[in-house]
Amino acid sequence: MPPKKQTGLTGLRVGFLVLASLIILVLVTFAISGDLSLPFLGRKTFVKTYMNRVDGLRKGAEVRLSGKQIGKVKDINFSSQIPGSSDQQNNLEILMEISGNLNGRPAIERIRTDSSAVLKASGVLGDNVIDITPGTTSAPPIQNYGVIKSQAQKNVGDILSSAQTAVSNLNDISDDVKELTRRMRAGEGSIGRFVSDEAFYDNLNRTALQAEKLLLDIRSGQGTAGRIVSDPQLYNQINDTVVEMRRVIDQVNEQILAGRGTIGKLIKDEEIYNRANSLVAKLDETSARVERTMAKIERGEGNLGKLINDEKLYQDTRNTVENLRSIMSRLERGEGTAGLLLKDERLYQNINTLSAELTKLLYDFRQNPRKYLSVKVSLF
């Protein structure tokens, strides 16, 4: 009987050990999966971020820092407050648990207030994870339950949608190319005529033959172009002309450097420069005076300014012009004394006759002045 009791105590101890191991295994499993937090596994910090969409992200998903796992997603809920920019409605709150260590230091120390969280896929067909970018040392470390800003990134669905749009555009382009090819084969349009019209081919062939004949004539020295290319005398003349032009240019340069000749004096003579400078100064002064005069005219100063800007003077001038026009019209119609002087034929005849009589009288007076002059002397 005593040996049986010893065996029972040993079995009981083994049972307790197995049970404790199972309990520890279950606790560790729950802790790793995110359903249980154990204080002895290390210090844990919770941070938040807000996103517009979390496709493929589940509770317990990995949280990474530059690709290295440092925690997990604790919870995903709709937020009562909507932070973020006005053009992006980040209405999903993601609570993350940060508990990992990096190089013997807590990973939370590498997350700063200027860090950002990005939703990424762990593989082509895998679940999504949260990847946090490290912040800069100039920003303070994130605090417990602090908020990290998020960055929008295209997921697989967006990429597939963009690819579908691209494929649709390629199909449209393919249809356009097929239609263009069909029209070319049918001889429609400019390109179709270019490809299918035999007359165009004949004209192009004829042009090629003429160009070939022209090149043969040039090579053989025939025609104007052939003589220009093949005649050595023309080449010598052109060469002599170039040499002569170079000699003239050298002479001009020598005159300029020596200050001789017209061009050299224009460039080297200090007096000519001073005269030109004085002329420019006078032109500037004249321009300034003209500007001042124009300014006075615009302000209505002076006779010319009043003539241009004074409304009353303008009206008086206009009335005067109208009166002159009226007078000229009356003169044209023969009205009034001046009009009669200009238009009355009888008055013209009378004046003409009077002029003739006066001429005769003056002639007679010169011939016989005693006839018109009599002097009577009387004594008393």
Residue, then its C-alpha position, 0 to 999 in steps of 0.5 A: m500500500p505505501p508504494k501505491k501512495q507514492t505513485g499517486l503523489t508523483g502522478l499528482r505532481v506531474g498532473f499539476l505541472v502539465l496543467a500549469s504548462l498548459i495554462i502558461l501556454v494558453l496565456v502566452t498564446f492569448a497574449i501573442s494573439g492580442d486577446l490578453s495583456l501580460p505585464f511581465l512581457g514588457r512595457k506596452t504603449f498604445v497609439k492611435t491613427y485615423m484612416n479613411r479605409v482599412d481594407g483587409l486590416r483586422k484586429g491583431a494585425e501586425v504593426r511594423l516600424s520600417g518593416k520590423q514588427i513592434g506591435k499589433v492592432k488592438d482595436i478598430n472602431f468608427s470615430s465620433q470625431i473626424p480629424g484630418s484634412s477637409d478633403q479626406q474624411n478619416n473616420l476610422e480610429i485604429l488603436m495600436e499596441i506597441s510592445g516590441n524592443l529594438n536594439g535593447r530599447p523600447a520601440i516606442e522611443r523611435i516613434r515621434t510626433d512627426s511619424s506617419a502610419v501607412l496601410k500596406a499589404s504584407g504580400v500580394l494576397g496577404d492581409n494588410v498591416i500598419d507600417i509606421t515611419p520613424g520620426t526625426t529627432s527634432a520632434p518629441p516622442i509620442q506619448n501614450y494614446g498619442v495620435i499618429k498622422s496617416q498617409a493614403q496609399k493605393n491598395v491592390g483594389d485601386i491598382l486593379s481598378s487603374a489597370q482596368t481603366a488602362v486596359s479599357n483605354l488600350n482597347d479603345i486605342s486598338d479599335d481606333v488603330k483598326e478603324l484607321t487601318r481599315r480606312m487606309r486599306a479602303g483608300e479613304g483619307s489622305i493617308g489612304r490615298f497616299v498608300s493606295d493611289e497609283a497616280f501618286y506612286d507614278n508622280l513620286n517615281r517620276t520625281a525620283l527619276q528627275a532628281e537622279k537625272l539632276l544629280l547626274d547632270i551636277r556630277s557631269g558639270q552640266g547646267t548652272a548647278g553643275r558648273i557651280v559644283s564642277d567649274p574650278q574657275l568659279y571656285n577660284q573666283i569665289n576664293d579670291t573674293v573671300v581673300e579680298m574680303r578678308r584683306v579689307i576686314d584686316q585693313v579696317n581692323e588696323q584702322i580701328l586699332a590705329g584710330r585712322g580712317t572714318i571708322g577708326k575715328l568714329i571708334k577712337d576719337e574722344e571728341i566724337y564720343n563726347r559729341a555723341n554723349s552730349l547729343v544723347a544728353k540733349l535728347d534726354e533733356t528734350s524728352a524730359r521737357v516733352e514729358r513735362t509739357m505733356a503732363k501740363i497739357e494733361r493737367g489742363e495747364g497753359n493755352l494748349g492744355k486749356l484748349i484740349n481739356d477745357e470743356k467750355l473752350y471746346q464748346d465755344t470753338r465748336n460753336t464758332v466753327e458751326n457759325l463759320r459753317s453757317i456763314m459760309s452756307r449763306l455766302e454760298r446761297g447768296e444771302g446777305t451783303a457779302g453773299l450778294l457781293l459774291k453771287d449777284e451778277r448785276l453788282y459784278q457788272n456795275i462794279n466792272t463798268l464803274s472800274a472801266e469809267l474810272t479808268k477812262l477818267l484817269y486817262d483823260f485827266r492825265q491827257n488834259p488836266r486843265k479840263y478838270l482843273s480851273v484856277k480863278v484869281s480875283l483881285f479886289 
